[in-house]
């Protein structure tokens, strides 16, 4: 994010890849996956949790009275098509039970799981098998690779089960192995691979069948921290390209905010907060969530749009230098934003530049831009904007994708966000 001497027309605004979701509720008619009042109780008398005499009891009381473990309690959420929906919580929160219930590896006690308009809990065995083979793929923490098969054969295994011919499945598997960074390893044995590489094979195997939905249960938790960070960054990059519907399970908030459009935080089988990464970090629902999110700076999840303000002075190239200097004096600022006719961003003019022009006898601003401060997009995270903001003495211009000027981001407002996180 270095400053340059390019012209305004050539300048590329600083931007960043941010999650597609905004934390807003998804209506049921927009949802691709819709979970409604889902319960799971382990134990022979699990269904008795709905008896009137047990209404309102907490998880511990139900376990004591009925000798059953309530893993999920009235869980409801919607996932939009192409969304990365993260479910996070500590061990025993119910998150892994939830993801297994979605395809009935664990049978729910009560509720609905509607995928693409169909209730999965009403499927017979044939329909359930079709769902698992053709629409959904799972990636687990433990890779589950076949040790006697090559990397390519492992990646192609899902298509082999479908009965796809060898040439076709190998071609598709090789393509996905390249996508996950394993080109050239197709004929290696799985025992030759590191843990991170083996997890890439597992991811390639899931993607090779071209599923509409990916269910990922703590897939990176067994990896070293550096490899784990690389894997989640690669997943975010792949998702930007492939736009799968992903339900991702983790206990790591850093992981959740890196890849998630929205996050559901679970405790004792319940969802206690659901929202965008920004909402979770900036407005925790209770002390548990607040403690959970400690250590994650707001600058990671808040974007420039949250600190946009009006500039002190706006000018056009036809304005006079004397008039502009008087307007700066009245506004008590040392800069002006120069716009084209309308709202197109041209550049920034500083007071020092105006002094130089005035001394040389120039009276009009035409073709006299001081320099270019690289503009940023409103969706740019504060973290990504920080390097350039720190090197500027004046606010950063904010523009949209058409180079229309929106406002400025000031150092003062940025510092307020940092201070609120201390």
ROMIKOL-589386 format. One record per atom (N, C-alpha, C, O): residue in one letter; x, y, z. Coordinates in steps of 0.001 Angstrom, whole numbers, plus 500000, padded with zeros to 6 digits. Example, Ala and Ser with C-alpha at 12.3 -4.5 7.8 and 13.67 -1.06 7.14 Angstrom:
% residues 2
a513190494310507800;a512300495500507800;a513200496700507800;a514236496681508465;s512850497750507080;s513670498940507140;s512900500030507870;s513409501138508039;
This chain:
% residues 422
x500828498814500000;x500000500000500000;x500871501248500000;x500794502062500920;x501686501396498988;x502594502524498915;x501935503672498173;x501109503460497285;x502310504895498544;x501868506058497801;x502566506073496462;x503670505551496306;x501891506690495485;x502506506785494181;x502311508158493590;x501633509003494175;x502906508390492424;x502781509679491758;x501913509564490519;x502000510409489628;x501071508529490442;x500222508345489291;x499086509349489311;x498793509952490344;x498456509521488179;x497368510491488067;x496111509938488693;x496014508730488913;x495131510800488991;x493894510330489604;x493187509284488764;x492606508341489302;x493231509445487436;x492546508486486587;x493182507105486643;x492515506102486388;x494486507047486979;x495190505776487025;x495159505133488395;x495420503937488527;x494840505922489424;x494937505413490789;x493911504328491045;x492736504487490713;x494348503227491633;x493442502159492027;x493144502297493501;x494070502296494313;x491877502417493877;x491552502537495293;x491993501304496065;x491914500178495572;x492458501542497283;x492769500423498152;x491480499729498530;x490531500372498980;x491440498433498353;x490270497652498735;x490736496374499398;x491938496163499564;x489821495539499770;x490166494285500439;x489068493289500212;x487922493670499970;x489407491959500288;x488339490998500196;x487686490853501530;x488328490496502518;x486378491137501563;x485627491041502793;x484511490044502616;x484083489803501487;x484022489453503692;x482932488508503569;x481733489122502871;x481452490314502991;x481024488245502122;x479881488735501361;x478697489073502237;x477913489957501894;x478550488403503342;x477389488624504197;x477521489884505026;x478616490417505201;x476399490352505531;x476432491567506337;x475823491353507713;x475636492304508472;x475515490110508029;x474982489821509343;x473482489982509428;x472880489673510456;x472877490459508368;x471428490644508395;x470723489302508348;x471267488321507841;x469511489264508879;x468732488044508837;x468399487701507395;x468172488583506567;x468375486406507110;x467995485929505786;x466585485382505900;x466334484493506714;x465666485893505104;x464296485396505186;x464232483971504681;x465064483559503872;x463262483220505143;x463167481795504824;x463067481546503329;x463564480532502838;x462422482471502587;x462301482235501149;x463605482531500414;x463717482220499228;x464598483127501087;x465912483341500484;x466910482276500939;x467957482106500315;x466600481570502001;x467553480643502598;x467712479397501746;x466737478859501222;x468948478945501613;x469222477667500951;x469187476540501979;x468708475442501696;x469699476823503174;x469585475902504302;x468793476628505387;x469123477758505748;x467760475985505901;x466959476588506956;x466762475564508073;x466113474536507879;x467326475855509236;x467192474987510403;x466183475622511342;x466317476787511715;x465168474849511723;x464079475386512533;x463898474550513803;x463604473356513741;x464077475194514939;x463811474611516255;x464370473193516378;x463644472246516683;x465666473071516135;x466310471760516144;x466742471373517560;x467392472147518263;x466362470155517958;x466730469604519265;x467421468264519062;x467083467506518153;x468395467984519922;x468979466650519974;x469285466301521419;x470051466985522098;x468664465216521873;x468904464705523220;x469404463268523102;x468741462420522504;x470564463004523671;x471118461653523692;x470642460945524958;x470756461487526057;x470116459746524803;x469625458981525943;x468314458309525587;x467594458775524704;x467997457214526268;x466813456432525895;x465515457187526137;x464509456896525489;x465511458141527045;x464307458927527321;x464429460349526788;x463822461271527331;x465212460529525729;x465481461858525209;x464235462628524821;x464172463840525032;x463239461954524257;x462046462661523804;x461199463187524954;x460300464000524738;x461476462732526171;x460712463205527327;x461063464650527713;x460404465246528565;x462100465206527083;x462436466606527383;x461302467547527005;x461252468683527477;x460380467075526147;x459260467914525713;x458032467756526608;x457036468454526417;x458092466853527576;x456970466703528493;x456786467991529294;x457751468686529611;x455535468291529612;x455215469539530309;x455964469680531626;x456343470787532010;x456177468577532314;x456831468645533625;x458295469072533534;x458891469475534533;x458874468981532330;x460282469342532170;x460471470675531441;x461597471076531149;x459386471339531156;x459459472612530434;x460262473636531236;x460060473796532440;x461155474309530565;x461926475378531195;x463153474930531950;x463891475768532467;x463399473623532031;x464575473147532757;x465840473374531928;x465818473310530699;x466932473640532626;x468185473835531908;x468821472480531593;x468317471426531979;x469944472547530879;x470605471339530397;x471022470427531542;x470836469213531460;x471580470989532605;x472047470192533741;x470888469489534436;x471008468326534823;x469767470188534597;x468604469602535268;x468010468473534439;x467620467442534986;x467937468657533124;x467408467607532255;x468286466364532303;x467791465237532301;x469599466586532345;x470502465441532417;x470321464687533737;x470343463456533765;x470147465422534807;x469984464783536105;x468639464059536210;x468575462947536735;x467572464678535718;x466239464109535881;x465939462983534906;x465227462039535247;x466485463077533676;x466128462112532636;x467284461229532207;x467118460345531367;x468465461469532787;x469656460706532399;x469897460794530892;x470208459801530234;x469747461995530373;x470024462218528955;x470828463511528809;x470782464390529669;x471555463605527714;x472366464789527429;x471697465574526306;x471523465064525200;x471328466808526595;x470706467663525584;x471827468414524855;x472408469360525385;x472112467972523637;x473218468552522867;x472794469777522076;x473595470686521861;x471529469807521639;x471003470949520884;x469674471366521491;x468818470526521768;x469503472678521698;x468285473190522303;x467674474287521431;x468141475426521423;x466641473926520713;x465859474898519955;x466738475764519053;x466656476992519093;x467574475124518244;x468509475831517361;x467824476185516051;x467252475318515390;x467879477448515677;x467289477912514418;x468233478895513735;x468799479772514388;x468400478752512445;x469173479709511644;x468938479432510171;x468479478352509799;x469254480407509337;x469181480264507888;x470546480546507285;x471310481360507803;x470841479868506191;x472090480082505465;x471745480381504016;x471032479613503370;x472250481493503506;x471988481858502120;x472868481091501156;x473942480613501519;x472403480980499924;x473193480299498898;x474511481056498684;x474509482272498493;x475619480336498717;x476926480943498516;x477517481585499752;x478585482194499678;x476847481462500888;x477317482070502126;x478259481120502871;x478101479901502807;x479232481687503572;x480050480924504510;x479524481221505905;x479711482316506435;x478863480230506491;x478225480359507792;x479054479603508809;x479211478387508703;x479584480305509787;x480478479701510772;x479727479463512077;x479044480350512588;x479867478242512609;x479324477910513926;x480508477687514851;x481352476829514593;x480568478458515926;x481713478331516808;x481277478237518263;x480204478700518650;x482136477631519040;x481874477466520461;x482941476591521075;x483767476016520366;x482925476489522390;x483888475648523091;x483489474183522975;x482408473869522477;x484356473290523434;x484034471862523439;x482766471631524243;x482603472182525332;x481869470813523704;x480627470511524388;x479508471498524127;x478429471386524709;x479759472473523245;x478728473484522970;x477638472967522043;x476554473546521987;x477909471882521312;x476924471302520413;x477185471548518945;x476390471132518102;x478281472215518618;x478520472609517230;x478758471417516307;x478251471399515186;x479527470412516765;x479775469254515914;x478529468381515787;x478277467801514731;x477752468291516864;x476475467576516780;x475579468244515747;x474908467568514967;x475569469558515743;x474732470301514801;x475083469974513364;x474193469668512570;x476351470029513010;x476722469823511609;x476444468385511176;x476132468148510009;x476548467432512082;x476227466040511749;x474727465817511613;x474288464958510848;x473949466590512351;x472493466504512206;x472033466990510833;x471011466532510322;x472780467910510237;x472355468490508955;x472193467433507873;x471343467573506993;x473003466370507927;x472843465295506945;x472536463959507628;x472733462886507058;x472052464063508858;x471538462922509619;x472573461824509853;x472234460643509925;x473834462226509971;x474800461295510553;x474435461075512012;x474699460014512579;x473826462090512611;x473162461989513905;x471706462363513674;x471420463387513053;x470790461548514164;x469368461818513972;x468874462823515015;x468978462567516214;x468343463955514573;x467796464924515526;x466604464344516288;x465928463435515806;x466361464872517458;x465202464473518240;x463943465165517746;x462862464576517738;x464089466425517332;x462936467191516864;x463418468370516042;x464563468802516173;x462540468891515191;x462853470081514415;x462755469860512926;x462241468838512471;x463247470814512170;x463264470735510716;x464639471147510189;x465283472046510730;x465073470474509127;x466287470850508400;x465901470917506939;x465795469887506274;x465692472110506437;x465203472297505073;x466368472732504196;x466973473780504420;x466675471913503194;x467750472216502251;x467149472321500867;x466553471370500362;x467309473486500256;x466771473728498914;x465278473392498854;x464799472815497878;x464553473761499908;x463104473605499929;x462591472257500383;x461378472052500443;x463492471316500710;x463069469977501126;x463528469694502554;x464657470012502928;x462632469088503353;x462955468748504732;x463730467435504756;x463185466375504448;x464990467514505120;x465877466356505132;x465378465292506106;x465620464104505894;x464688465696507164;x464218464730508159;x463095463855507628;x462732462865508263;x462540464204506474;x461503463394505858;x462052462493504762;x461294461744504146;x463360462552504507;x463955461734503449;x463993460264503846;x464225459932505008;x463760459377502862;x464016457959503085;x465492457687502817;x466234458603502462;x465921456453502980;x467346456131502858;x467898456453501472;x469022456940501350;x467117456187500435;x467579456453499072;x467765457948498847;x468766458371498269;x466804458749499301;x466905460202499137;x468056460763499958;x468747461683499519;x468261460213501141;x469350460674501995;x470702460358501379;x471616461182501416;x470829459165500813;x472077458794500137;x472344459710498953;x473480460127498729;x471293460024498194;x471449460935497063;x471896462321497494;x472724462950496835;x471340462795498609;x471743464100499146;x473222464097499510;x473954465025499168;x473653463058500200;x475040462996500661;x476023462842499510;x477139463358499574;x475621462142498464;x476547461882497350;x476587463014496333;x477626463277495727;x475461463675496151;x475352464588495014;x475281466064495368;x475619466910494540;x474852466391496574;x474648467796496889;x475570468307497981;x475872469499498029;x476022467415498860;x476784467829500036;x478084467037500117;x478119465841499826;x479153467726500519;x480419467049500820;x480886467507502194;x480630468642502596;x481574466619502916;x482064466954504250;x483575466904504297;x484210466066503656;x484139467820505069;x485583467817505338;x485742467818506852;x485271468725507538;x486411466788507364;x486568466633508811;x487982467016509248;x488876467228508429;x488148467097510565;x489477467355511127;x490441466240510766;x491598466495510433;x489966465008510832;x490785463858510452;x490524463554508979;x489385463338508568;x491569463541508217;x491470463600506764;x490739462403506159;x490033462554505162;x490899461218506748;x490211460037506237;x490682459625504860;x489902459096504068;x491969459863504560;x492493459476503253;x492746457974503208;x492975457335504235;x492702457428502006;x492944456000501809;x494441455793501625;x494991456214500607;x495118455156502580;x496587455099502559;x497172454306501393;x498318454533501007;x496398453378500828;x496922452546499741;x496681453172498370;x496975452558497345;x496145454393498351;x495865455061497086;x496688456340496967;x497095456934497966;x496922456747495727;x497692457966495475;x496867459202495805;x495669459124496078;x497541460340495772;x496862461609496003;x495736461801494987;x494627462186495359;x496011461538493720;x495011461699492670;x493832460758492888;x492679461161492736;x494112459522493239;x493038458553493466;x492174458950494664;x490958458762494651;x492809459495495690;x492043459962496841;x491134461125496463;x489969461170496858;x491676462060495699;x490883463224495310;x489719462841494405;x488683463507494401;x489889461771493642;x488851461336492698;x487866460351493309;x486937459912492631;x488050459993494579;x487283458897495172;x485770459147495169;x484995458224494918;x485350460364495441;x483921460657495460;x483264460429494109;x482138459937494040;x483957460782493037;x483429460546491699;x483455459065491352;x482604458587490602;x484422458340491889;x484468456891491669;x483222456224492259;x482630455338491642;x482835456661493453;x481628456124494087;x480396456406493239;x479471455595493189;x480384457549492576;x479260457897491698;x479250457102490403;x478257457119489676;x480346456401490104;x480421455628488878;x480954456397487694;x480762455979486553;x481622457517487938;x482203458314486857;x483432457591486302;x484213457022487065;x483603457613484988;x484725456899484373;x486062457491484825;x486144458650485231;x487097456669484742;x488392457041485304;x488980458303484689;x489478459169485408;x488925458418483352;x489536459575482695;x488879460881483162;x489562461873483415;x487567460865483270;x486845462078483671;x487126462432485121;x487390463589485448;x487068461430485986;x487268461742487410;x488698462159487700;x488930462999488569;x489669461585486981;x491061461993487190;x491296463411486686;x492056464173487285;x490642463760485587;x490790465123485045;x490241466148486041;x490874467171486302;x489067465863486589;x488462466800487541;x489250466852488843;x489405467916489444;x489746465697489273;x490527465663490514;x491832466431490354;x492234467168491254;x492491466263489220;x493747466981488978;x493518468485488961;x494348469251489450;x492389468907488397;x492048470332488359;x491899470877489770;x492406471958490069;x491210470143490644;x491007470612492005;x492292470534492833;x492517471379493699;x493116469553492581;x494402469481493278;x495259470701492939;x495978471224493790;x495172471138491698;x495896472356491317;x495318473564492061;x496065474440492498;x493988473610492203;x493330474714492894;x493792474828494343;x493935475934494864;x494024473691494993;x494422473716496402;x495933473687496571;x496423473512497687;x496681473855495485;x498131473986495586;x498903472689495593;x500015472634496117;x498327471629495014;x499014470330495023;x499338469823493614;x499501468621493409;x499429470728492657;x499854470322491317;x501247469715491394;x502138470275492033;x501437468580490749;x502721467873490773;x502796466782491818;x503747466000491838;x501792466722492692;x501771465695493741;x500744464596493452;x500461463767494318;x500199464589492264;x499096463676491955;x499443462207492198;x498589461437492638;x500665461817491921;x501019460389492005;x501796460042493270;x502307458931493407;x501878460981494174;x502548460718495453;x501642459882496353;x500422459860496189;x502268459196497308;x501500458477498325;x501111459459499425;x501821460432499677;x500001459204500064;x499530460142501081;x500486460236502264;x500555461276502919;x501238459144502554;x502154459190503701;x503359460096503436;x504110460409504360;x503550460517502189;x504639461433501858;x504273462883502146;x505133463761502086;x503017463141502456;x502522464508502595;x502528464966504045;x502365464164504965;x502717466258504234;x502578466860505557;x501097466908505934;x500224466626505113;x500830467269507191;x499449467373507631;x498653468378506823;x497512468117506442;x499258469531506560;x498569470546505772;x498285470078504354;x497226470373503800;x499224469352503766;x499018468837502410;x497935467768502405;x497135467703501472;x497900466934503429;x496851465921503500;x495475466566503625;x494502466082503047;x495396467662504384;x494105468337504494;x493712468967503171;x492525469054502856;x494697469409502387;x494395469928501051;x493821468830500158;x492925469083499353;x494340467613500305;x493788466489499534;x492331466262499936;x491471466040499084;x492064466319501251;x490695466159501713;x489774467228501158;x488636466941500788;x490261468465501098;x489469469555500543;x489258469359499044;x488159469575498532;x490317468948498343;x490194468699496903;x489207467568496632;x488430467641495680;x489228466526497458;x488290465404497301;x486846465893497436;x485965465482496681;x486622466777498414;x485272467314498597;x484855468187497421;x483710468111496975;x485763469013496913;x485420469929495832;x485309469239494478;x484601469720493593;x485999468122494313;x485982467418493029;x484587466955492646;x484255466918491462;x483771466603493620;x482406466151493313;x481479467336493023;x480293467146492752;x482018468552493080;x481280469772492798;x480005469863493628;x478913469976493071;x480128469816494951;x478934469875495801;x478370471283495848;x479090472260495643;x477077471376496120;x476490472682496326;x476768473181497737;x476821474385497988;x476947472220498665;x477149472559500075;x478396471855500594;x478607470670500339;x479223472607501330;x480375472038502028;x480129472132503529;x479871473217504052;x480208470998504222;x480141470979505674;x481550470697506178;x482137469669505838;x482095471600506984;x483491471501507408;x483553471534508931;x483262472554509555;x483937470405509515;x483952470273510968;x485379470390511499;x486129469414511508;x485743471587511939;x487084471883512462;x488177471283511587;x489050470576512091;x488144471554510284;x489073470875509377;x490536471232509586;x491415470455509212;x490820472399510179;x492206472837510293;x492741472792511723;x493874473200511975;x491937472301512650;x492318472414514061;x493512471543514439;x494158471806515453;x493820470521513656;x494955469669513975;x496259470119513356;x497276469438513487;x496244471261512681;x497428471724511968;x498225472721512803;x497699473335513733;x499491472871512458;x500330473878513103;x499769475271512809;x499140475475511770;x499990476236513716;x499387477569513551;x499663478223512205;x498755478805511611;x500904478141511706;x501228478779510438;x500477478122509289;x499909478808508440;x500474476784509263;x499780476062508204;x498280476311508302;x497589476432507290;x497794476385509522;x496369476641509728;x495960477993509146;x494924478109508491;x496777479004509391;x496479480322508848;x496498480294507318;x495642480896506671;x497457479607506759;x497527479502505298;x496297478805504729;x495769479214503695;x495841477751505407;x494696476996504923;x493418477830504947;x492629477782504004;x493212478595506019;x491974479375506058;x492018480514505050;x490982480892504503;x493203481069504794;x493318482103503773;x493057481519502386;x492422482152501543;x493560480297502162;x493323479639500883;x491853479290500709;x491308479398499610;x491210478868501801;x489785478564501718;x488992479819501380;x488082479773500553;x489328480937502010;x488632482195501718;x488818482582500256;x487887483070499615;x490011482364499733;x490279482680498334;x489491481757497396;x488917482210496406;x489470480462497719;x488703479508496918;x487217479841496939;x486546479783495909;x486711480189498112;x485298480496498237;x484920481722497418;x483832481772496844;x485806482709497358;x485537483892496545;x485366483513495080;x484625484169494348;x486050482457494656;x485972482010493273;x484817481045493041;x484099481161492048;x484632480079493964;x483685478989493726;x482287479261494254;x481311478728493727;x482177480095495301;x480879480481495857;x480027479277496262;x478860479182495880;x480604478371497027;x479857477267497599;x479095477756498833;x479434478784499418;x478077477014499211;x477407477266500490;x478146476454501537;x478184475227501453;x478736477123502527;x479613476449503493;x479082476627504905;x478754477737505325;x479003475520505628;x478788475562507072;x480097475088507698;x480505473941507514;x480744475974508430;x482102475736508924;x482077475739510454;x481623476699511077;x482568474656511045;x482596474512512503;x484001474808513024;x484987474303512488;x484087475632514073;x485387475936514658;x485221476375516108;x484131476756516535;x486321476315516859;x486343476896518203;x487248478129518227;x487507478699519287;x487725478533517048;x488732479584516924;x488104480833516322;x487704480825515158;x488013481910517103;x487395483137516615;x488194483767515486;x487615484308514543;x489504483703515571;x490349484232514494;x489976483580513168;x489864484248512140;x489787482261513212;x489391481519512027;x488007481954511560;x487774482137510365;x487099482117512506;x485723482472512173;x485641483811511457;x484944483930510449;x486342484819511962;x486223486141511352;x487000486232510047;x486729487107509225;x487975485326509846;x488732485326508591;x487894484825507435;x487975485363506330;x487085483793507675;x486381483156506564;x484878483362506582;x484223483131505566;x484298483794507718;x482855483771507859;x482148485016507354;x482588486136507614;x481050484820506629;x480137485923506334;x479328486250507584;x479151487418507932;x478838485203508258;x478146485364509529;x478626484267510481;x479107483213510065;x478475484556511769;x478957483651512810;x477830483401513798;x477157484332514241;x477630482121514142;x476716481752515221;x477553481216516373;x478290480245516207;x477443481837517528;x478191481388518704;x477272480532519570;x476173480950519935;x477745479320519893;x476944478369520661;x477492478180522070;x478696478271522311;x476571477915522992;x476925477542524356;x475812476649524896;x474633476989524803;x476195475509525458;x475234474571526040;x474116474213525073;x472955474106525470;x474467474028523796;x473486473575522819;x472603474655522247;x471704474359521459;x472833475914522624;x472016477027522140;x472871478015521359;x474065478162521619;x472247478691520399;x472895479820519737;x472634481058520580;x471483481453520764;x473688481669521092;x473513482827521972;x473764484150521262;x473380485208521762;x474411484095520091;x474523485298519256;x474784484883517823;x475556483961517559;x474130485575516901;x474316485323515477;x474451486670514787;x473602487545514954;x475511486838514017;x475698488098513318;x476949488086512473;x477640487072512385;x477239489211511853;x478461489357511072;x479655489410512016;x479482489667513208;x480866489171511506;x482043489332512362;x482094490694513035;x482467490797514204;x481725491733512310;x481726493077512886;x480750493177514058;x481084493748515096;x479552492625513897;x478555492684514965;x479002491904516193;x478805492342517326;x479605490743515956;x480048489898517072;x481140490607517873;x481110490608519103;x482100491207517174;x483227491848517852;x482811493172518486;x483172493459519628;x482059493970517751;x481729495318518224;x480601495335519245;x480554496218520101;x479682494355519162;x478511494362520053;x478236492972520602;x477224492363520257;x479127492456521458;x478895491116522016;x477600491067522817;x477260492014523525;x476877489944522697;x475544489840523302;x475597489731524814;x474683490195525495;x476648489127525353;x476748488971526805;x478212488843527204;x479108488956526367;x478443488605528492;x479815488527528990;x480573487341528401;x481783487415528184;x479854486244528143;x480501485076527551;x481068485418526186;x482227485120525897;x480251486045525342;x480715486422524004;x481811487468524097;x482783487426523342;x481657488407525023;x482670489445525194;x484018488834525557;x485054489236525028;x483997487864526461;x485231487189526846;x485784486379525680;x486995486315525467;x484880485768524935;x485269484969523782;x485998485807522738;x486914485330522068;x485576487060522612;x486109487909521549;x487265488790521991;x487790489564521190;x487668488689523237;x488796489487523712;x490054489162522909;x490323488004522588;x490798490179522600;x492047489968521870;x491914490167520376;x492920490254519672;x490670490243519871;x490467490512518448;x490177492000518288;x489114492455518709;x491078492768517697;x490853494211517578;x489695494524516637;x489484493824515646;x488953495571516950;x487833495970516113;x488285496351514710;x487510496259513758;x489531496776514583;x490023497170513259;x490055496000512285;x490085496209511073;x490050494764512799;x490036493593511936;x488721493446511196;x488688492963510065;x487631493865511838;x486307493580511282;x485529494833510881;x484565494747510121;x485943495997511388;x485258497227511009;x485873497780509731;x487083497692509520;x485034498344508894;x485553498875507636;x485491500403507603;x484965501049508509;x486038500940506543;x486139502388506401;x484759503056506444;x484634504199506885;x483729502344505985;x482392502939505970;x481942503369507360;x481100504256507497;x482506502738508395;x482092503051509764;x482669504365510272;x482226504867511305;x483655504939509566;x484256506193510040;x484254507285508968;x484994508263509073;x483424507116507941;x483364508132506883;x482738509424507415;x481744509395508140;x483329510537507046;x482770511843507418;x482863512786506222;x483491512471505211;x482227513950506355;x482269514950505285;x483637515635505269;x484202515881506334;x484178515946504105;x485459516660504051;x485286518109504489;x484191518668504440;x486399518699504918;x486339520092505329;x485989521020504188;x485174521927504358;x486596520809503011;x486378521675501844;x486388520801500590;x487209519894500453;x485467521090499688;x485419520446498370;x485567521532497324;x485000522617497460;x486337521238496269;x486553522247495237;x486528521611493857;x486509520388493720;x486530522462492836;x486653522014491451;x487834522734490833;x488351523692491408;x488264522280489668;x489466522868489064;x489241524294488577;x490203524998488268;x488004524725488505;x487728526098488056;x487743527101489204;x487640528303488958;x487869526645490455;x487881527554491603;x489173528381491626;x490207527965491103;x489084529556492243;x490284530385492382;x491060529971493625;x490490529459494589;x492358530201493587;x493218529843494702;x492893530668495935;x492825530133497042;x492690531971495751;x492388532837496901;x491099532404497595;x491034532335498823;x490080532114496793;x488797531703497368;x488949530394498139;x488390530231499224;x489712529466497566;x489882528173498232;x490638528326499546;x490306527667500532;x491652529189499570;x492404529400500807;x491522530012501897;x491651529663503071;x490627530923501510;x489716531509502496;x488748530444503033;x488433530438504223;x488282529554502168;x487372528484502606;x488088527523503555;x487489527039504516;x489362527245503291;x490143526406504196;x490293527076505563;x490201526422506603;x490529528416505542;x490657529149506805;x489378529028507630;x489427528771508833;x488239529216506975;x486965529153507692;x486701527751508246;x486161527598509342;x487088526734507478;x486859525343507912;x487955524836508844;x487832523761509432;x489034525621508974;x490171525240509821;x490772523895509406;x491028523023510236;x490992523752508070;x491621522546507533;x492753522957506602;x492835524101506153;x493629521983506324;x494781522247505465;x494719521465504162;x495746521221503530;x493522521076503765;x493398520303502531;x492021520589501914;x491119521110502570;x491895520232500639;x490595520268499959;x490521519066499029;x491528518656498453;x489325518501498884;x489094517403497950;x488646517996496626;x487663518735496572;x489357517676495568;x489026518187494236;x488161517165493500;x488528515997493368;x487008517630493027;x486085516745492313;x485884517219490891;x485996518407490588;x485582516257490020;x485168516592488664;x483731517102488721;x483096517077489776;x483229517559487590;x481832517980487556;x480965516788487949;x481053515723487339;x480151516966488941;x479426515844489504;x480120515415490785;x480410516245491647;x480390514102490913;x480998513617492150;x482255512791491913;x482728512128492836;x482806512812490714;x484010512040490425;x485220512584491162;x485450513793491192;x485992511683491757;x487161512090492538;x488330512416491618;x488648511641490716;x488987513590491848;x490177513970491081;x491446513838491902;x492436513280491429;x491426514345493124;x492634514321493925;x492508515240495131;x491418515675495502;x493667515522495732;x493721516339496942;x494628517542496694;x495662517429496035;x494228518690497228;x495069519883497164;x495360520319498596;x494439520503499392;x496646520485498925;x497024520894500279;x497253522400500344;x497450523059499323;x497222522925501555;x497487524353501745;x498906524714501280;x499126525773500692;x499855523826501552;x501236524112501143;x501332524287499632;x502073525140499143;x500572523467498893;x500583523587497438;x499942524910496997;x500417525552496060;x498882525305497665;x498227526569497328;x499169527748497572;x499190528697496788;x499949527691498657;x500914528755498940;x501935528857497807;x502284529954497371;x502403527714497341;x503376527700496241;x502778528319494981;x503417529133494313;x501540527922494663;x500890528426493454;x500667529930493538;x500877530665492573;x500226530377494746;x499957531810494929;x501221532638494755;x501193533700494134;x502324532151495302;x503600532868495201;x504096532937493761;x504793533877493380;x503732531935492963;x504203531922491561;x503259532672490623;x503500532733489418;x502183533244491172;x501277534063490376;x500106533321489768;x499298533921489058;x499997532026490032;x498868531252489507;x497619531613490295;x497658531709491521;x496509531814489589;x495272532217490278;x494188531150490241;x493308531144491102;x494230530244489262;x493203529205489139;x493798527821489448;x495008527615489359;x492931526902489804;x493373525562490204;x493541524589489039;x494029523477489237;x493154524978487858;x493149524060486740;x494521523392486568;x495553524056486478;x494492522053486528;x495699521236486349;x496745521473487435;x497943521319487195;x496289521850488627;x497242522155489695;x497050521268490919;x497234521717492050;x496688520039490701;x496563519134491842;x497905519009492546;x498953518899491910;x497850519028493879;x499067518917494676;x499699517539494491;x500857517443494085;x498985516516494771;x499483515149494677;x498293514233494862;x497169514689495074;x498544512959494781;x497466511991494946;x497633511236496241;x498678510643496507;x496601511268497032;x496486510354498152;x495645509187497643;x494544509387497131;x496160507982497782;x495445506832497240;x494077506702497892;x493995506558499112;x492989506748497104;x491663506605497701;x491412505178498149;x492079504251497689;x490462505000499037;x490091503671499518;x488607503450499280;x487838504397499115;x488226502193499265;x486815501834499124;x486174501744500500;x486872501492501482;x484867501944500596;x484207501906501907;x484270500548502577;x484198500464503803;x484406499464501788;x484456498117502381;x485850497719502843;x486020496628503388;x486839498560502646;x488199498278503097;x488241498219504624;x487740499119505298;x488834497168505160;x488915497082506618;x489873498145507151;x490778498591506446;x489662498537508390;x490552499527508993;x491976498998509080;x492932499763508954;x492123497704509294;x493467497107509302;x494176497323507973;x495357497670507943;x493457497119506875;x494072497269505556;x494354498732505224;x495285499033504477;x493554499636505776;x493756501061505505;x494844501671506376;x495382502729506050;x495169501011507478;x496099501591508445;x497458501983507858;x497924503086508141;x498118501139507055;x499458501527506558;x499457502845505798;x500355503667505983;x498457503057504945;x498447504311504192;x497950505458505046;x498426506583504899;x496998505200505941;x496487506242506822;x497592506770507736;x497653507966508019;x498456505880508190;x499535506267509099;x500568507152508415;x501277507908509079;x500657507064507097;x501656507839506362;x501105509151505814;x501806509879505111;x499863509445506133;x499243510662505623;x498986511656506754;x498691511266507884;x499101512934506435;x498773513983507389;x497358514503507178;x496844515273507990;x496741514085506101;x495376514518505804;x494486513280505687;x494996512176505497;x493173513444505795;x492264512298505718;x492344511571504370;x492784512126503364;x491899510303504391;x491885509512503165;x490569509709502426;x489504509629503037;x490623509964501126;x489390510029500337;x488791508622500204;x489523507640500076;x487473508534500236;x486768507259500078;x485910507356498817;x485118508286498664;x486076506393497926;x485341506401496650;x484664505055496434;x485055504049497027;x483641505048495575;x482994503782495240;x483672503164494027;x484695503660493555;x483085502060493520;x483728501332492422;x483759502147491128;x484506501810490210;x482959503215491043;x482949504071489849;x483757505343490045;x483653506274489245;x484565505394491104;x485400506544491440;x484576507760491860;x485062508889491797;x483330507537492289;x482530508626492835;x482934508860494285;x483061507916495064;x483134510117494635;x483580510470495969;x482448510275496983;x481315510698496751;x482774509620498122;x481785509355499171;x482040510223500402;x481100510759500989;x483297510361500792;x483650511118501982;x485111510884502313;x485885510430501470;x485485511196503547;x486870511005503965;x486912510191505255;x485953510166506027;x488043509530505469;x488315508819506724;x489465509531507411;x490556509644506853;x489224510011508619;x490232510806509318;x491024509968510308;x490540508960510823;x492240510403510562;x493082509746511552;x492439509793512936;x492545508836513703;x491775510896513256;x491136511049514563;x490066509991514781;x490004509377515846;x489213509773513765;x488153508777513905;x488718507369513987;x488175506510514683;x489814507138513270;x490464505826513351;x490989505584514763;x490840504488515305;x491598506598515352;x492138506455516709;x491027506222517728;x491238505538518729;x489850506786517482;x488721506547518381;x488340505064518406;x488011504519519460;x488388504420517241;x488082502988517178;x489105502192517951;x488754501274518691;x490400502545517783;x491457501852518511;x491282502042520003;x491420501088520768;x490980503264520431;x490820503556521851;x489654502790522463;x489717502393523626;x488599502579521696;x487426501872522206;x487704500398522413;x486922499701523060;x488825499910521862;x489158498489521980;x490123498235523150;x490438497085523456;x490587499300523795;x491573499138524862;x490867498799526174;x491522498621527201;
